[in-house]
Amino acid sequence: MGNDQPLSLMRLTRQLIQEYLGTDKIKGWQIIGDIIIINIPKELEYRKTSIGNALLKLYPRCKSVLMNKGISGEFRIPERELIAGIETETIHKEHGCFFKLDASKIMFAKGNLLEKMRMSSYGDNEVVIDMFAGIGYFSIPIAVHSRPKKIISIELNPIAFHYLKENIKLNKVENIIKPILGNCKYITPVKVADRVIMGYIKTTHHFLKPAILALKSGGVLHYHETTPKHLIPARPIQRIKKVAEELGSEVKILKINKVKKYAPGILHIVVDARVH
C-alpha cells in the first residue's frame, strides 16, 4: 500500500510502533482524511486493537483506524474492519478538491493522483462523460480546475453515487456536473461528448462500444486498463481499434500513460486516443 507520509516520518512511526508493540512487521498504511487504513499481517491480527490505538496516539489528528481485509465484487468494495475509533466517514482533500466518503465502503486510490491531476488540465469548453464516476475521482477535479461546458458522471454503485452527489455540492460544481445512476453500458448518451473517461480496470474493454459511440467525431477517449508488461502497448491498442473498426470509426493513438504498478508484472495504464 502507498504511504502519504515522508520516508523519515514513516521510518520514525515504524520505530514508535515497535516501541509500543514490540514488532517491526507493520509496513504500510495510508491516511484518507482523518482515517488511517492499515495492512496487518495475519500473525499479528490478534493485536489489531493495540495496533490501532497505538496509531491513534501517533497521529492525534486522526479519529479512526481501519484494517484492510480485501476487495470484493463488481463495485470493488473494500472489506475493512474498524479496529480503533468510532467513525468511518471522512472528508479527504486532494489537489484542491474535497472528497467525502465512507472509508469502510469506498476505495480511494491515492496512487492515481498524477493521473487525476493530468485529467484536470483537460476539458475546457468541452462536454465530458465520466463513465465510471465513483465518488467523483475525475469529474470533481475537472469541474474545479477546468472550464467544461458539462460533465455527465455515470455511476452504478448506489453508495458511491450518494457520495458523488455529496461531493458535487461540497465542491460547489452543481452547475457543471450532471450525476446519473445506472449502468454506463446501457445509458451513456450517443455522439455528445468531446471527451470520454473510462476510469475502470480489469474489464474496461467490455464498455468500449458505448464509449466510442458517445464521442463526437474528433473526440478523445481515455481508456484505462490493467495490462501485463509484455502486452503493452499491443493489447490495449488492439482492443480499442477493433471496436472502433466495427463501428466504422478511425482511431489515432495520442499517448500511453503508465499510472502505477497494479500487481507483479502488471501495470495500470491509460491510452489516450482520438476517434473520428
LINSUL-V701238 format. One record per pair of residues at least 24 apart in sequence whose ideal C-beta (glycine too) atoms are under 10 Angstrom apart, sorted by the first residue. I is the first residue (numbers start at 1). J is the second residue. D is the distance in whole Angstrom. If there is no record, write none. Layout:
i=I j=J d=D
i=I j=J d=D
This chain:
i=1 j=27 d=8
i=1 j=28 d=4
i=1 j=29 d=7
i=1 j=30 d=6
i=1 j=37 d=7
i=1 j=38 d=8
i=1 j=39 d=6
i=1 j=68 d=7
i=1 j=110 d=9
i=1 j=111 d=9
i=2 j=28 d=8
i=2 j=29 d=10
i=2 j=30 d=6
i=2 j=109 d=9
i=2 j=110 d=6
i=2 j=111 d=5
i=2 j=112 d=10
i=2 j=113 d=9
i=2 j=260 d=8
i=3 j=27 d=9
i=3 j=28 d=6
i=3 j=29 d=7
i=3 j=30 d=6
i=3 j=31 d=9
i=3 j=110 d=9
i=4 j=29 d=9
i=4 j=30 d=5
i=4 j=31 d=6
i=4 j=32 d=9
i=4 j=94 d=10
i=4 j=110 d=6
i=4 j=113 d=10
i=5 j=29 d=9
i=5 j=30 d=9
i=5 j=31 d=8
i=5 j=59 d=9
i=9 j=58 d=10
i=12 j=58 d=9
i=13 j=54 d=10
i=13 j=55 d=8
i=13 j=58 d=6
i=13 j=59 d=8
i=16 j=54 d=8
i=16 j=55 d=9
i=16 j=57 d=9
i=16 j=58 d=6
i=17 j=50 d=10
i=17 j=51 d=7
i=17 j=54 d=6
i=17 j=55 d=7
i=17 j=57 d=10
i=17 j=58 d=7
i=18 j=54 d=10
i=19 j=54 d=9
i=20 j=50 d=8
i=20 j=51 d=8
i=20 j=53 d=9
i=20 j=54 d=4
i=20 j=55 d=9
i=20 j=57 d=7
i=20 j=58 d=8
i=21 j=47 d=6
i=21 j=50 d=6
i=21 j=51 d=6
i=21 j=53 d=10
i=21 j=54 d=6
i=22 j=47 d=9
i=23 j=47 d=8
i=23 j=50 d=10
i=23 j=51 d=8
i=26 j=51 d=7
i=26 j=54 d=9
i=26 j=55 d=9
i=28 j=68 d=9
i=29 j=55 d=7
i=29 j=59 d=9
i=29 j=65 d=8
i=29 j=66 d=10
i=29 j=67 d=10
i=29 j=68 d=9
i=30 j=68 d=10
i=30 j=108 d=9
i=30 j=109 d=10
i=30 j=110 d=6
i=30 j=111 d=9
i=31 j=55 d=10
i=31 j=59 d=7
i=31 j=61 d=9
i=31 j=62 d=6
i=31 j=65 d=10
i=31 j=90 d=9
i=31 j=92 d=9
i=31 j=110 d=9
i=32 j=62 d=10
i=32 j=66 d=9
i=32 j=90 d=6
i=32 j=91 d=10
i=32 j=92 d=5
i=32 j=94 d=9
i=32 j=99 d=9
i=32 j=101 d=8
i=32 j=103 d=5
i=32 j=106 d=9
i=32 j=107 d=10
i=32 j=108 d=5
i=32 j=110 d=8
i=33 j=62 d=9
i=33 j=63 d=9
i=33 j=64 d=10
i=33 j=89 d=9
i=33 j=90 d=3
i=33 j=91 d=5
i=33 j=92 d=4
i=33 j=93 d=8
i=33 j=94 d=10
i=33 j=98 d=9
i=33 j=99 d=8
i=33 j=100 d=8
i=33 j=101 d=8
i=33 j=103 d=7
i=33 j=108 d=9
i=34 j=59 d=9
i=34 j=61 d=6
i=34 j=62 d=5
i=34 j=63 d=5
i=34 j=64 d=8
i=34 j=85 d=9
i=34 j=87 d=9
i=34 j=90 d=5
i=34 j=91 d=8
i=34 j=92 d=9
i=34 j=103 d=10
i=35 j=62 d=6
i=35 j=63 d=7
i=35 j=64 d=5
i=35 j=65 d=7
i=35 j=66 d=6
i=35 j=80 d=10
i=35 j=82 d=9
i=35 j=85 d=8
i=35 j=87 d=8
i=35 j=88 d=7
i=35 j=89 d=9
i=35 j=90 d=5
i=35 j=92 d=9
i=35 j=101 d=9
i=35 j=102 d=10
i=35 j=103 d=5
i=35 j=104 d=9
i=35 j=108 d=10
i=36 j=62 d=5
i=36 j=63 d=9
i=36 j=64 d=7
i=36 j=65 d=5
i=36 j=66 d=7
i=36 j=67 d=10
i=36 j=83 d=10
i=36 j=84 d=8
i=36 j=85 d=9
i=36 j=103 d=9
i=37 j=64 d=10
i=37 j=65 d=8
i=37 j=66 d=5
i=37 j=67 d=8
i=37 j=68 d=6
i=37 j=78 d=8
i=37 j=80 d=7
i=37 j=103 d=6
i=37 j=104 d=9
i=37 j=108 d=9
i=38 j=65 d=6
i=38 j=66 d=7
i=38 j=67 d=6
i=38 j=68 d=7
i=38 j=80 d=10
i=38 j=83 d=8
i=38 j=84 d=10
i=39 j=67 d=8
i=39 j=68 d=5
i=39 j=69 d=10
i=40 j=65 d=10
i=40 j=67 d=5
i=40 j=68 d=8
i=40 j=69 d=9
i=40 j=81 d=10
i=40 j=83 d=8
i=45 j=69 d=9
i=45 j=81 d=9
i=45 j=83 d=9
i=47 j=83 d=10
i=48 j=81 d=8
i=48 j=83 d=4
i=48 j=84 d=8
i=49 j=83 d=6
i=49 j=84 d=7
i=50 j=83 d=9
i=50 j=84 d=9
i=51 j=83 d=7
i=51 j=84 d=8
i=52 j=81 d=10
i=52 j=82 d=8
i=52 j=83 d=4
i=52 j=84 d=3
i=52 j=85 d=7
i=53 j=83 d=8
i=53 j=84 d=5
i=53 j=85 d=9
i=54 j=84 d=9
i=55 j=83 d=9
i=55 j=84 d=7
i=55 j=85 d=10
i=56 j=83 d=10
i=56 j=84 d=5
i=56 j=85 d=7
i=57 j=84 d=10
i=62 j=90 d=9
i=63 j=87 d=6
i=63 j=88 d=10
i=63 j=89 d=10
i=63 j=90 d=8
i=64 j=88 d=6
i=64 j=89 d=9
i=64 j=90 d=8
i=64 j=103 d=8
i=64 j=104 d=9
i=66 j=103 d=6
i=66 j=104 d=6
i=71 j=107 d=7
i=73 j=157 d=9
i=74 j=156 d=8
i=74 j=157 d=8
i=74 j=202 d=10
i=74 j=203 d=9
i=75 j=105 d=9
i=75 j=106 d=9
i=75 j=107 d=9
i=75 j=134 d=9
i=75 j=155 d=10
i=75 j=156 d=7
i=75 j=157 d=4
i=75 j=158 d=9
i=75 j=159 d=8
i=75 j=160 d=7
i=76 j=106 d=9
i=76 j=107 d=6
i=76 j=109 d=10
i=76 j=134 d=9
i=76 j=157 d=9
i=76 j=160 d=10
i=76 j=200 d=9
i=76 j=201 d=9
i=76 j=202 d=9
i=77 j=104 d=9
i=77 j=105 d=6
i=77 j=106 d=8
i=77 j=107 d=8
i=77 j=157 d=8
i=77 j=159 d=8
i=77 j=160 d=9
i=78 j=102 d=10
i=78 j=103 d=8
i=78 j=104 d=7
i=78 j=105 d=7
i=78 j=106 d=7
i=78 j=107 d=6
i=78 j=108 d=9
i=79 j=104 d=9
i=79 j=105 d=10
i=80 j=104 d=5
i=80 j=105 d=8
i=80 j=106 d=10
i=80 j=107 d=10
i=89 j=163 d=9
i=89 j=166 d=10
i=91 j=166 d=9
i=91 j=167 d=9
i=91 j=170 d=7
i=92 j=135 d=10
i=94 j=137 d=9
i=94 j=140 d=9
i=94 j=141 d=8
i=95 j=120 d=7
i=95 j=140 d=9
i=95 j=141 d=6
i=95 j=144 d=8
i=95 j=145 d=8
i=96 j=120 d=9
i=96 j=140 d=10
i=96 j=141 d=8
i=96 j=144 d=6
i=96 j=145 d=7
i=96 j=171 d=9
i=97 j=136 d=8
i=97 j=137 d=9
i=97 j=139 d=10
i=97 j=140 d=5
i=97 j=141 d=5
i=97 j=142 d=10
i=97 j=143 d=9
i=97 j=144 d=5
i=97 j=145 d=8
i=97 j=167 d=8
i=97 j=170 d=9
i=97 j=171 d=6
i=97 j=173 d=9
i=98 j=136 d=10
i=98 j=140 d=8
i=98 j=144 d=9
i=98 j=166 d=10
i=98 j=167 d=7
i=98 j=170 d=5
i=98 j=171 d=6
i=98 j=172 d=10
i=99 j=134 d=10
i=99 j=135 d=6
i=99 j=136 d=7
i=99 j=137 d=8
i=99 j=140 d=7
i=99 j=141 d=10
i=99 j=163 d=8
i=99 j=164 d=10
i=99 j=166 d=9
i=99 j=167 d=6
i=99 j=170 d=8
i=99 j=171 d=9
i=100 j=135 d=8
i=100 j=136 d=9
i=100 j=162 d=10
i=100 j=163 d=6
i=100 j=164 d=10
i=100 j=165 d=10
i=100 j=166 d=5
i=100 j=167 d=6
i=100 j=169 d=9
i=100 j=170 d=6
i=100 j=171 d=10
i=101 j=134 d=9
i=101 j=135 d=5
i=101 j=136 d=10
i=101 j=159 d=9
i=101 j=160 d=8
i=101 j=162 d=10
i=101 j=163 d=5
i=101 j=164 d=10
i=101 j=166 d=9
i=101 j=167 d=8
i=102 j=135 d=10
i=102 j=159 d=7
i=102 j=160 d=10
i=102 j=162 d=9
i=102 j=163 d=7
i=105 j=157 d=9
i=105 j=159 d=5
i=105 j=160 d=9
i=105 j=162 d=10
i=105 j=163 d=9
i=106 j=134 d=8
i=106 j=135 d=6
i=106 j=157 d=9
i=106 j=159 d=7
i=106 j=160 d=6
i=106 j=162 d=10
i=106 j=163 d=6
i=107 j=134 d=8
i=107 j=135 d=9
i=107 j=137 d=9
i=107 j=160 d=9
i=108 j=134 d=9
i=108 j=135 d=8
i=108 j=137 d=8
i=109 j=134 d=10
i=109 j=137 d=8
i=109 j=199 d=10
i=109 j=201 d=10
i=109 j=259 d=9
i=109 j=260 d=8
i=109 j=268 d=9
i=110 j=260 d=10
i=111 j=259 d=7
i=111 j=260 d=4
i=111 j=261 d=9
i=111 j=262 d=9
i=111 j=268 d=8
i=112 j=137 d=7
i=112 j=138 d=9
i=112 j=199 d=8
i=112 j=224 d=9
i=112 j=259 d=6
i=112 j=260 d=7
i=112 j=268 d=8
i=112 j=270 d=10
i=113 j=141 d=10
i=113 j=259 d=10
i=113 j=260 d=10
i=114 j=257 d=9
i=114 j=258 d=10
i=114 j=259 d=8
i=114 j=260 d=9
i=115 j=199 d=8
i=115 j=222 d=9
i=115 j=224 d=9
i=115 j=257 d=7
i=115 j=258 d=10
i=115 j=259 d=5
i=115 j=260 d=8
i=115 j=268 d=9
i=115 j=269 d=10
i=115 j=270 d=6
i=116 j=140 d=9
i=116 j=141 d=5
i=116 j=142 d=9
i=116 j=145 d=10
i=116 j=199 d=9
i=116 j=259 d=10
i=117 j=141 d=7
i=117 j=145 d=9
i=118 j=222 d=9
i=118 j=255 d=10
i=118 j=257 d=7
i=118 j=259 d=10
i=118 j=270 d=9
i=118 j=272 d=10
i=119 j=145 d=9
i=119 j=146 d=9
i=119 j=195 d=9
i=119 j=197 d=7
i=119 j=199 d=8
i=119 j=222 d=7
i=119 j=270 d=9
i=120 j=144 d=7
i=120 j=145 d=4
i=120 j=146 d=6
i=121 j=145 d=7
i=121 j=146 d=7
i=122 j=146 d=6
i=122 j=148 d=9
i=122 j=194 d=9
i=122 j=195 d=6
i=122 j=197 d=9
i=122 j=220 d=8
i=122 j=222 d=9
i=122 j=272 d=9
i=123 j=147 d=7
i=123 j=148 d=4
i=123 j=149 d=9
i=123 j=150 d=10
i=123 j=151 d=7
i=123 j=176 d=10
i=123 j=194 d=8
i=123 j=195 d=6
i=123 j=197 d=10
i=124 j=148 d=7
i=124 j=149 d=9
i=124 j=194 d=10
i=125 j=149 d=6
i=125 j=194 d=8
i=126 j=150 d=8
i=126 j=151 d=9
i=126 j=193 d=8
i=126 j=194 d=4
i=126 j=195 d=5
i=126 j=216 d=10
i=126 j=219 d=9
i=126 j=220 d=9
i=127 j=151 d=8
i=127 j=152 d=7
i=127 j=189 d=9
i=127 j=192 d=6
i=127 j=193 d=5
i=127 j=194 d=5
i=127 j=195 d=8
i=127 j=196 d=10
i=127 j=214 d=10
i=127 j=215 d=10
i=127 j=216 d=8
i=127 j=219 d=9
i=128 j=152 d=7
i=128 j=153 d=9
i=128 j=176 d=9
i=128 j=177 d=9
i=128 j=193 d=6
i=128 j=194 d=7
i=128 j=195 d=5
i=128 j=196 d=8
i=128 j=197 d=7
i=128 j=219 d=10
i=128 j=220 d=10
i=128 j=222 d=10
i=129 j=153 d=8
i=129 j=154 d=7
i=129 j=178 d=10
i=129 j=180 d=10
i=129 j=184 d=8
i=129 j=188 d=6
i=129 j=189 d=7
i=129 j=192 d=7
i=129 j=193 d=4
i=129 j=194 d=9
i=129 j=195 d=7
i=129 j=196 d=5
i=129 j=197 d=7
i=129 j=198 d=9
i=129 j=210 d=9
i=129 j=211 d=8
i=129 j=214 d=5
i=129 j=215 d=8
i=129 j=219 d=9
i=130 j=154 d=7
i=130 j=155 d=9
i=130 j=164 d=10
i=130 j=177 d=9
i=130 j=179 d=10
i=130 j=180 d=10
i=130 j=184 d=9
i=130 j=193 d=10
i=130 j=195 d=9
i=130 j=196 d=8
i=130 j=197 d=5
i=130 j=198 d=9
i=130 j=199 d=7
i=130 j=222 d=10
i=131 j=155 d=9
i=131 j=156 d=10
i=131 j=183 d=10
i=131 j=184 d=4
i=131 j=185 d=9
i=131 j=187 d=10
i=131 j=188 d=6
i=131 j=193 d=10
i=131 j=196 d=6
i=131 j=197 d=7
i=131 j=198 d=5
i=131 j=199 d=8
i=131 j=200 d=7
i=131 j=204 d=9
i=131 j=207 d=6
i=131 j=210 d=8
i=131 j=211 d=6
i=131 j=214 d=8
i=131 j=222 d=10
i=132 j=156 d=8
i=132 j=157 d=10
i=132 j=160 d=9
i=132 j=184 d=7
i=132 j=197 d=8
i=132 j=198 d=7
i=132 j=199 d=5
i=132 j=200 d=4
i=132 j=201 d=9
i=132 j=204 d=8
i=132 j=207 d=8
i=132 j=224 d=8
i=133 j=157 d=10
i=133 j=160 d=8
i=133 j=161 d=8
i=133 j=164 d=6
i=133 j=167 d=10
i=133 j=177 d=9
i=133 j=179 d=7
i=133 j=180 d=8
i=133 j=181 d=10
i=133 j=184 d=9
i=133 j=197 d=9
i=133 j=199 d=8
i=134 j=160 d=5
i=134 j=161 d=9
i=134 j=163 d=8
i=134 j=164 d=7
i=134 j=167 d=10
i=134 j=199 d=7
i=134 j=200 d=9
i=135 j=159 d=9
i=135 j=160 d=5
i=135 j=161 d=9
i=135 j=162 d=9
i=135 j=163 d=4
i=135 j=164 d=5
i=135 j=165 d=9
i=135 j=166 d=8
i=135 j=167 d=6
i=135 j=168 d=10
i=136 j=160 d=9
i=136 j=163 d=8
i=136 j=164 d=5
i=136 j=165 d=9
i=136 j=166 d=9
i=136 j=167 d=4
i=136 j=168 d=7
i=136 j=170 d=9
i=136 j=171 d=8
i=136 j=173 d=9
i=136 j=177 d=7
i=136 j=179 d=9
i=137 j=164 d=9
i=137 j=167 d=10
i=137 j=197 d=9
i=137 j=199 d=6
i=138 j=197 d=5
i=138 j=199 d=5
i=138 j=222 d=8
i=139 j=164 d=8
i=139 j=167 d=9
i=139 j=168 d=8
i=139 j=171 d=10
i=139 j=173 d=8
i=139 j=176 d=9
i=139 j=177 d=5
i=139 j=178 d=10
i=139 j=179 d=8
i=139 j=197 d=8
i=139 j=199 d=9
i=140 j=164 d=9
i=140 j=167 d=6
i=140 j=168 d=7
i=140 j=170 d=9
i=140 j=171 d=5
i=140 j=173 d=7
i=140 j=176 d=10
i=140 j=177 d=8
i=141 j=171 d=9
i=142 j=173 d=9
i=142 j=176 d=9
i=142 j=177 d=9
i=142 j=195 d=9
i=142 j=197 d=8
i=143 j=167 d=10
i=143 j=168 d=8
i=143 j=171 d=7
i=143 j=172 d=9
i=143 j=173 d=4
i=143 j=174 d=10
i=143 j=175 d=9
i=143 j=176 d=4
i=143 j=177 d=5
i=144 j=171 d=6
i=144 j=172 d=9
i=144 j=173 d=6
i=144 j=176 d=9
i=146 j=176 d=9
i=147 j=176 d=9
i=148 j=173 d=10
i=148 j=176 d=6
i=148 j=177 d=9
i=148 j=194 d=9
i=148 j=195 d=8
i=149 j=176 d=8
i=149 j=194 d=8
i=150 j=175 d=9
i=150 j=176 d=7
i=150 j=177 d=8
i=150 j=178 d=6
i=150 j=192 d=9
i=150 j=193 d=9
i=151 j=176 d=6
i=151 j=177 d=5
i=151 j=178 d=7
i=151 j=179 d=9
i=151 j=193 d=10
i=151 j=195 d=9
i=151 j=197 d=9
i=152 j=177 d=8
i=152 j=178 d=5
i=152 j=179 d=8
i=152 j=180 d=6
i=152 j=184 d=10
i=152 j=187 d=10
i=152 j=188 d=8
i=152 j=189 d=7
i=152 j=192 d=8
i=152 j=193 d=7
i=152 j=196 d=10
i=152 j=214 d=9
i=153 j=177 d=5
i=153 j=178 d=7
i=153 j=179 d=5
i=153 j=180 d=7
i=153 j=181 d=10
i=153 j=197 d=9
i=154 j=178 d=9
i=154 j=179 d=8
i=154 j=180 d=5
i=154 j=181 d=8
i=154 j=182 d=6
i=154 j=183 d=8
i=154 j=184 d=4
i=154 j=185 d=10
i=154 j=187 d=7
i=154 j=188 d=7
i=154 j=189 d=10
i=154 j=210 d=10
i=155 j=179 d=7
i=155 j=180 d=8
i=155 j=181 d=6
i=155 j=182 d=8
i=155 j=183 d=10
i=155 j=184 d=8
i=156 j=180 d=10
i=156 j=181 d=7
i=156 j=182 d=6
i=156 j=183 d=5
i=156 j=184 d=7
i=156 j=185 d=9
i=156 j=187 d=10
i=157 j=181 d=9
i=183 j=207 d=9
i=183 j=210 d=10
i=184 j=210 d=6
i=184 j=211 d=8
i=184 j=214 d=9
i=185 j=209 d=8
i=185 j=210 d=6
i=185 j=211 d=10
i=186 j=210 d=8
i=188 j=213 d=7
i=188 j=214 d=5
i=189 j=213 d=9
i=189 j=214 d=6
i=190 j=214 d=6
i=190 j=215 d=9
i=190 j=216 d=10
i=191 j=215 d=7
i=191 j=216 d=6
i=191 j=217 d=8
i=191 j=219 d=9
i=192 j=216 d=7
i=192 j=219 d=9
i=193 j=219 d=6
i=193 j=220 d=9
i=193 j=221 d=9
i=194 j=218 d=8
i=194 j=219 d=5
i=194 j=220 d=7
i=195 j=219 d=6
i=195 j=220 d=5
i=195 j=221 d=8
i=195 j=222 d=7
i=195 j=272 d=10
i=196 j=220 d=8
i=196 j=221 d=5
i=196 j=222 d=7
i=196 j=223 d=9
i=196 j=273 d=10
i=196 j=275 d=9
i=197 j=221 d=8
i=197 j=222 d=5
i=197 j=223 d=9
i=197 j=224 d=8
i=197 j=270 d=9
i=198 j=222 d=6
i=198 j=223 d=5
i=198 j=224 d=6
i=198 j=225 d=9
i=198 j=270 d=9
i=198 j=271 d=9
i=199 j=223 d=10
i=199 j=224 d=5
i=199 j=259 d=10
i=199 j=270 d=8
i=200 j=224 d=6
i=200 j=225 d=9
i=200 j=226 d=10
i=201 j=225 d=7
i=201 j=226 d=5
i=201 j=227 d=10
i=201 j=259 d=9
i=201 j=262 d=7
i=201 j=266 d=10
i=201 j=268 d=6
i=201 j=269 d=10
i=202 j=226 d=6
i=202 j=262 d=9
i=204 j=236 d=9
i=204 j=239 d=9
i=205 j=235 d=9
i=205 j=236 d=8
i=205 j=238 d=10
i=205 j=239 d=5
i=205 j=240 d=8
i=205 j=242 d=9
i=205 j=243 d=8
i=206 j=239 d=10
i=206 j=243 d=10
i=207 j=243 d=10
i=208 j=239 d=7
i=208 j=240 d=6
i=208 j=241 d=10
i=208 j=242 d=8
i=208 j=243 d=4
i=208 j=244 d=8
i=208 j=246 d=9
i=208 j=247 d=9
i=209 j=243 d=6
i=209 j=244 d=9
i=209 j=246 d=8
i=209 j=247 d=7
i=210 j=243 d=10
i=211 j=240 d=9
i=211 j=243 d=8
i=211 j=275 d=9
i=212 j=240 d=8
i=212 j=243 d=6
i=212 j=244 d=6
i=212 j=246 d=9
i=212 j=247 d=6
i=212 j=249 d=6
i=212 j=251 d=8
i=212 j=273 d=9
i=212 j=275 d=6
i=213 j=243 d=10
i=213 j=247 d=7
i=213 j=249 d=9
i=213 j=275 d=10
i=214 j=275 d=10
i=215 j=244 d=10
i=215 j=249 d=8
i=215 j=273 d=10
i=215 j=274 d=9
i=215 j=275 d=5
i=215 j=276 d=9
i=216 j=275 d=9
i=216 j=276 d=10
i=217 j=249 d=8
i=217 j=250 d=10
i=217 j=274 d=10
i=217 j=275 d=8
i=217 j=276 d=5
i=218 j=252 d=10
i=218 j=274 d=6
i=218 j=275 d=8
i=218 j=276 d=6
i=219 j=273 d=10
i=219 j=274 d=7
i=219 j=275 d=6
i=219 j=276 d=9
i=220 j=252 d=10
i=220 j=254 d=7
i=220 j=255 d=10
i=220 j=272 d=6
i=220 j=273 d=7
i=220 j=274 d=5
i=220 j=275 d=8
i=221 j=251 d=8
i=221 j=254 d=9
i=221 j=270 d=10
i=221 j=271 d=8
i=221 j=272 d=7
i=221 j=273 d=5
i=221 j=274 d=8
i=221 j=275 d=6
i=222 j=254 d=10
i=222 j=255 d=10
i=222 j=257 d=9
i=222 j=270 d=6
i=222 j=271 d=8
i=222 j=272 d=6
i=222 j=273 d=8
i=223 j=256 d=10
i=223 j=269 d=9
i=223 j=270 d=7
i=223 j=271 d=5
i=223 j=272 d=8
i=223 j=273 d=7
i=224 j=257 d=10
i=224 j=259 d=8
i=224 j=268 d=7
i=224 j=269 d=7
i=224 j=270 d=5
i=224 j=271 d=8
i=225 j=259 d=10
i=225 j=262 d=10
i=225 j=266 d=10
i=225 j=267 d=9
i=225 j=268 d=8
i=225 j=269 d=6
i=225 j=270 d=8
i=225 j=271 d=7
i=226 j=259 d=9
i=226 j=262 d=5
i=226 j=263 d=8
i=226 j=266 d=5
i=226 j=267 d=7
i=226 j=268 d=5
i=226 j=269 d=8
i=227 j=256 d=10
i=227 j=258 d=10
i=227 j=262 d=9
i=227 j=265 d=10
i=227 j=266 d=7
i=227 j=267 d=6
i=227 j=268 d=8
i=227 j=269 d=6
i=227 j=271 d=9
i=228 j=262 d=10
i=228 j=263 d=9
i=228 j=264 d=10
i=228 j=265 d=6
i=228 j=266 d=6
i=228 j=267 d=8
i=229 j=258 d=10
i=229 j=261 d=10
i=229 j=264 d=10
i=229 j=265 d=6
i=229 j=266 d=7
i=229 j=267 d=6
i=229 j=269 d=10
i=230 j=265 d=8
i=231 j=266 d=9
i=231 j=267 d=10
i=232 j=256 d=7
i=232 j=258 d=8
i=232 j=266 d=10
i=232 j=267 d=7
i=232 j=269 d=6
i=232 j=271 d=10
i=233 j=269 d=8
i=233 j=271 d=7
i=235 j=269 d=10
i=236 j=269 d=7
i=236 j=270 d=9
i=236 j=271 d=5
i=236 j=273 d=9
i=237 j=271 d=7
i=237 j=273 d=8
i=239 j=271 d=9
i=240 j=271 d=6
i=240 j=273 d=6
i=240 j=275 d=9
i=241 j=273 d=9
i=244 j=273 d=8
i=244 j=275 d=6
i=244 j=276 d=9
i=247 j=275 d=9
i=249 j=275 d=5
i=249 j=276 d=6
i=250 j=274 d=9
i=250 j=275 d=7
i=250 j=276 d=5
i=251 j=275 d=6
i=251 j=276 d=8
i=252 j=276 d=8
